[in-house]
Amino acid sequence: MIEFLSGAVTAGYLVAAGFFWRFWLKTRDRLFVAFTVAFVFFALNQALVGLFRVTTEPESLVYVLRILGFAVILAAILDKNLRSRER
């Protein structure tokens, strides 16, 4: 059952990445590329957690992907705000 739910969450992350990719194709805004990359990281994280049956976070380096995803989102938001101030 856990594997099924992990797969469903992974699919959800990939769907979200697809939506952000589509938004990027329409607007060419770097923020959407960053969100696409972040959600792909989240999907990889969830898939690896499901495949390796990771039960505790501190014992696994798989969760580094989640940290990278949040770092990408934070950097994209900061970049967007700094670019809007320059105008």
DRENPA-3360 file (N, C-alpha, C; in nm, 2 decimals, always signed):
BEGIN
1 = MIEFLSGA = +0.08/-0.12/+0.00/+0.00/+0.00/+0.00/+0.09/+0.13/+0.00 ~ +0.20/+0.12/+0.08/+0.29/+0.24/+0.08/+0.35/+0.27/-0.05 ~ +0.38/+0.16/-0.13/+0.44/+0.18/-0.26/+0.34/+0.24/-0.35 ~ +0.22/+0.20/-0.35/+0.11/+0.26/-0.43/+0.10/+0.41/-0.40 ~ +0.09/+0.45/-0.27/+0.08/+0.59/-0.24/+0.20/+0.67/-0.28 ~ +0.32/+0.61/-0.26/+0.44/+0.68/-0.31/+0.44/+0.70/-0.46 ~ +0.39/+0.60/-0.53/+0.38/+0.62/-0.68/+0.28/+0.73/-0.71 ~ +0.17/+0.74/-0.64/+0.07/+0.84/-0.67/+0.12/+0.98/-0.64;
9 = VTAGYLVA = +0.20/+0.99/-0.53/+0.25/+1.12/-0.50/+0.36/+1.16/-0.60 ~ +0.44/+1.06/-0.65/+0.54/+1.09/-0.75/+0.47/+1.13/-0.88 ~ +0.36/+1.07/-0.92/+0.29/+1.11/-1.03/+0.23/+1.25/-1.02 ~ +0.18/+1.28/-0.90/+0.13/+1.42/-0.87/+0.24/+1.52/-0.89 ~ +0.36/+1.50/-0.84/+0.47/+1.59/-0.86/+0.50/+1.61/-1.01 ~ +0.50/+1.50/-1.08/+0.53/+1.51/-1.22/+0.42/+1.58/-1.30 ~ +0.30/+1.57/-1.26/+0.19/+1.65/-1.32/+0.21/+1.80/-1.29 ~ +0.25/+1.83/-1.17/+0.27/+1.97/-1.13/+0.39/+2.02/-1.22;
17 = AGFFWRFW = +0.49/+1.94/-1.23/+0.61/+1.98/-1.31/+0.57/+2.01/-1.46 ~ +0.48/+1.92/-1.51/+0.43/+1.94/-1.64/+0.35/+2.07/-1.66 ~ +0.27/+2.11/-1.56/+0.19/+2.23/-1.56/+0.29/+2.35/-1.56 ~ +0.39/+2.35/-1.48/+0.48/+2.46/-1.47/+0.56/+2.47/-1.60 ~ +0.60/+2.36/-1.66/+0.67/+2.36/-1.79/+0.58/+2.42/-1.90 ~ +0.45/+2.39/-1.90/+0.36/+2.45/-1.99/+0.35/+2.60/-1.97 ~ +0.34/+2.64/-1.85/+0.34/+2.79/-1.82/+0.47/+2.85/-1.87 ~ +0.58/+2.78/-1.86/+0.71/+2.84/-1.90/+0.71/+2.85/-2.06;
25 = LKTRDRLF = +0.65/+2.76/-2.13/+0.64/+2.76/-2.27/+0.56/+2.88/-2.32 ~ +0.46/+2.92/-2.24/+0.38/+3.04/-2.28/+0.44/+3.17/-2.24 ~ +0.51/+3.18/-2.13/+0.56/+3.31/-2.07/+0.71/+3.32/-2.09 ~ +0.78/+3.22/-2.09/+0.93/+3.22/-2.09/+0.98/+3.29/-1.96 ~ +0.91/+3.27/-1.85/+0.95/+3.33/-1.72/+1.04/+3.22/-1.65 ~ +1.16/+3.27/-1.61/+1.25/+3.17/-1.54/+1.19/+3.11/-1.41 ~ +1.10/+3.18/-1.35/+1.04/+3.13/-1.23/+0.97/+2.99/-1.26 ~ +0.91/+2.98/-1.37/+0.84/+2.85/-1.40/+0.93/+2.74/-1.43;
33 = VAFTVAFV = +1.05/+2.77/-1.49/+1.15/+2.67/-1.51/+1.20/+2.62/-1.37 ~ +1.22/+2.71/-1.28/+1.27/+2.67/-1.15/+1.17/+2.58/-1.08 ~ +1.04/+2.62/-1.09/+0.94/+2.53/-1.03/+0.93/+2.40/-1.09 ~ +0.95/+2.39/-1.22/+0.96/+2.26/-1.30/+1.07/+2.18/-1.24 ~ +1.19/+2.24/-1.23/+1.31/+2.16/-1.18/+1.28/+2.11/-1.04 ~ +1.23/+2.20/-0.96/+1.20/+2.17/-0.82/+1.10/+2.05/-0.80 ~ +1.00/+2.05/-0.88/+0.90/+1.94/-0.87/+0.96/+1.81/-0.93 ~ +1.05/+1.82/-1.03/+1.11/+1.70/-1.07/+1.20/+1.64/-0.96;
41 = FFALNQAL = +1.27/+1.73/-0.89/+1.35/+1.69/-0.77/+1.26/+1.62/-0.67 ~ +1.14/+1.68/-0.64/+1.05/+1.62/-0.55/+1.00/+1.49/-0.59 ~ +0.97/+1.47/-0.72/+0.93/+1.34/-0.78/+1.04/+1.24/-0.77 ~ +1.16/+1.28/-0.80/+1.27/+1.18/-0.78/+1.29/+1.14/-0.64 ~ +1.28/+1.24/-0.55/+1.29/+1.21/-0.41/+1.18/+1.10/-0.36 ~ +1.06/+1.13/-0.40/+0.95/+1.04/-0.36/+0.96/+0.90/-0.42 ~ +1.01/+0.90/-0.55/+1.02/+0.77/-0.62/+1.13/+0.69/-0.55 ~ +1.24/+0.75/-0.51/+1.35/+0.68/-0.45/+1.32/+0.64/-0.31;
49 = VGLFRVTT = +1.24/+0.72/-0.24/+1.19/+0.68/-0.11/+1.10/+0.56/-0.12 ~ +1.02/+0.55/-0.22/+0.93/+0.44/-0.24/+1.01/+0.31/-0.28 ~ +1.11/+0.33/-0.37/+1.18/+0.22/-0.42/+1.27/+0.16/-0.31 ~ +1.34/+0.24/-0.23/+1.43/+0.20/-0.13/+1.37/+0.18/+0.01 ~ +1.24/+0.21/+0.02/+1.16/+0.19/+0.14/+1.23/+0.26/+0.26 ~ +1.26/+0.38/+0.24/+1.32/+0.46/+0.35/+1.22/+0.49/+0.45 ~ +1.26/+0.47/+0.58/+1.16/+0.49/+0.68/+1.19/+0.61/+0.77 ~ +1.32/+0.64/+0.78/+1.36/+0.76/+0.86/+1.44/+0.85/+0.78;
57 = EPESLVYV = +1.41/+0.98/+0.80/+1.48/+1.08/+0.72/+1.63/+1.10/+0.75 ~ +1.67/+1.10/+0.87/+1.81/+1.13/+0.90/+1.91/+1.02/+0.85 ~ +1.86/+0.90/+0.83/+1.94/+0.79/+0.78/+1.96/+0.78/+0.63 ~ +1.90/+0.87/+0.56/+1.90/+0.86/+0.42/+1.95/+0.99/+0.35 ~ +2.03/+0.98/+0.25/+2.07/+1.09/+0.17/+1.97/+1.12/+0.06 ~ +1.87/+1.04/+0.04/+1.77/+1.07/-0.06/+1.70/+1.20/-0.04 ~ +1.69/+1.24/+0.08/+1.61/+1.36/+0.12/+1.69/+1.49/+0.08 ~ +1.81/+1.47/+0.03/+1.89/+1.59/-0.02/+1.82/+1.64/-0.14;
65 = LRILGFAV = +1.75/+1.56/-0.22/+1.68/+1.61/-0.34/+1.57/+1.70/-0.30 ~ +1.50/+1.67/-0.19/+1.39/+1.76/-0.14/+1.45/+1.90/-0.10 ~ +1.57/+1.89/-0.03/+1.63/+2.02/+0.01/+1.67/+2.10/-0.11 ~ +1.73/+2.03/-0.21/+1.76/+2.10/-0.34/+1.64/+2.16/-0.41 ~ +1.53/+2.09/-0.40/+1.41/+2.14/-0.46/+1.36/+2.27/-0.40 ~ +1.36/+2.27/-0.26/+1.32/+2.39/-0.19/+1.43/+2.51/-0.21 ~ +1.56/+2.47/-0.22/+1.66/+2.57/-0.25/+1.64/+2.64/-0.39 ~ +1.60/+2.56/-0.49/+1.57/+2.61/-0.62/+1.45/+2.70/-0.62;
73 = ILAAILDK = +1.35/+2.67/-0.55/+1.23/+2.75/-0.53/+1.27/+2.88/-0.47 ~ +1.34/+2.88/-0.36/+1.38/+3.00/-0.29/+1.47/+3.09/-0.37 ~ +1.56/+3.03/-0.44/+1.65/+3.11/-0.53/+1.57/+3.17/-0.65 ~ +1.47/+3.10/-0.70/+1.39/+3.16/-0.81/+1.30/+3.27/-0.76 ~ +1.25/+3.26/-0.64/+1.17/+3.37/-0.58/+1.25/+3.49/-0.56 ~ +1.37/+3.47/-0.50/+1.46/+3.58/-0.48/+1.50/+3.65/-0.61 ~ +1.53/+3.57/-0.71/+1.57/+3.62/-0.84/+1.46/+3.70/-0.90 ~ +1.33/+3.65/-0.89/+1.22/+3.72/-0.95/+1.20/+3.85/-0.88;
81 = NLRSRER = +1.21/+3.86/-0.74/+1.20/+3.98/-0.67/+1.31/+4.08/-0.70 ~ +1.43/+4.04/-0.71/+1.54/+4.13/-0.74/+1.53/+4.18/-0.89 ~ +1.49/+4.10/-0.98/+1.47/+4.15/-1.12/+1.36/+4.25/-1.13 ~ +1.25/+4.23/-1.05/+1.14/+4.33/-1.06/+1.18/+4.46/-0.99 ~ +1.27/+4.46/-0.90/+1.32/+4.59/-0.84/+1.41/+4.67/-0.93 ~ +1.48/+4.60/-1.02/+1.57/+4.66/-1.11/+1.50/+4.74/-1.22 ~ +1.37/+4.71/-1.24/+1.30/+4.77/-1.35/+1.24/+4.90/-1.31;
% end
